[in-house]
Amino acid sequence: MNATEGVSLKPALGRFGVWTGAPVTPEQAVEIEKLGYGTVWVGASPAADLAFVEPILEKTENLQVATGIVNIWTAKASEVAESYHRIEKAFPGRFVLGVGVGHPEHTQEYRKPYEALVSYLDALDAAKVPTSRMVIAALGPKVLQLAAQRSAGAHPYLTTPVHTGRSRELLGPTVLLAPEHKVVLTDDAEAARKIGRETVDFYLDLSNYLNNWKRLGFTDEDLIKPGTDRFIDAVVAHGSPDEIAARLLEHHAAGADHVAIQVLGGSDELLSTLEELAGPLGLSS
């Protein structure tokens, strides 16, 4: 598939979804769907069996589940393809397979990541995983273009609306663009930055993220741990529900089809934050 063929093939994820590092419980998924969020994304390189997906889909009616992302180095393509087909057979059109190359600093086998990703996509194609139900983690121009050519679109992580705008210009109008953005619901800016830094700290050691942030105009000084306020505020939205919603809507104004919201501050904050944001985001419960 190329960019011009994707116009009718974008997965219908809703305008906003929820990104979590571990699978939500089926009960949480029910509440998330009631609030009007369209998709639950599960990150942290889930295992190839994708066993968490069916319990969520069984308890919900229309909610989509997506991986954000399956790591090509730790999940064999053949096993992932089997899991995809198992889920698709039971719940047609409700699962999106997100794949990506992970981080060179944390993958011993990491070699020529672009070529490895292409080979992985070839294996998924051979196993008849449809490109219309697949997205690719993409930050830089080369992988963004690959996402347009070989999948339904791109799932950028830890970016800004500026990146979303540049990505849309590169991808054209017909390719799915679904960035993730972190939020902390508090009016205490220093408390929010502390929570944000605890999460972002890990990524300040990773070259692919550092290179992307520099392309967005952040300086070496901005990106020295623990990160300047300017940088942290750009990647972690905080404030009132209306202020956070305004920040998230900037992604849509820049060309996003869908924004995956990652709530920081602990699992106890997840549903309460999503409930507070639902109204300002224009979601129907």
HUDAFEN-V874649 format. One record per backbone hydrogen bond with DSSP energy under -0.5 kcal/mol. NH is the residue of the N-H (numbers start at 1). CO is the residue of the C=O. If there is no record, write none. Layout:
BEGIN
NH	CO
NH	CO
END
This chain:
BEGIN
5	2
6	2
6	3
8	5
9	6
10	6
13	11
17	259
18	39
19	261
20	41
29	25
30	26
31	27
32	28
33	29
34	30
35	31
36	32
36	33
37	32
38	16
39	16
40	64
41	18
41	39
42	66
43	20
43	41
45	69
50	47
53	50
55	51
56	52
56	53
57	53
58	54
59	55
60	56
64	38
65	94
66	40
67	96
68	42
70	98
72	70
72	100
74	71
75	71
80	76
81	77
82	78
83	79
84	80
85	81
86	82
87	83
88	84
89	85
90	86
91	87
94	91
96	65
97	133
98	96
99	135
100	70
106	103
107	104
110	107
116	112
117	113
118	114
119	115
120	116
121	117
122	118
123	119
124	120
125	121
126	122
127	123
128	125
129	124
130	128
133	130
134	131
135	97
136	153
137	99
144	140
145	141
146	142
147	143
148	144
149	145
150	146
151	147
152	131
152	134
153	134
154	176
155	136
159	180
164	160
165	161
166	162
167	163
168	164
169	165
170	166
171	167
172	168
175	172
176	152
178	154
179	258
180	156
181	260
182	235
183	262
184	237
186	184
186	239
189	187
192	188
193	189
194	190
195	191
196	192
197	193
198	194
199	195
199	196
200	196
201	197
202	199
203	200
204	200
204	201
205	202
206	203
207	205
210	206
211	207
212	208
213	209
214	210
215	211
216	212
217	214
218	213
223	219
224	220
224	221
227	224
228	222
232	228
233	229
234	230
235	231
236	232
237	182
239	184
239	186
244	240
245	241
246	242
247	243
248	244
249	245
250	246
250	247
251	247
251	248
252	248
253	249
254	250
255	251
255	252
256	251
257	177
258	177
259	15
260	179
261	17
261	259
262	181
262	260
263	261
264	183
264	262
269	266
270	267
273	269
274	270
275	271
276	272
277	273
278	274
279	275
280	276
281	277
282	279
283	278
285	283
END
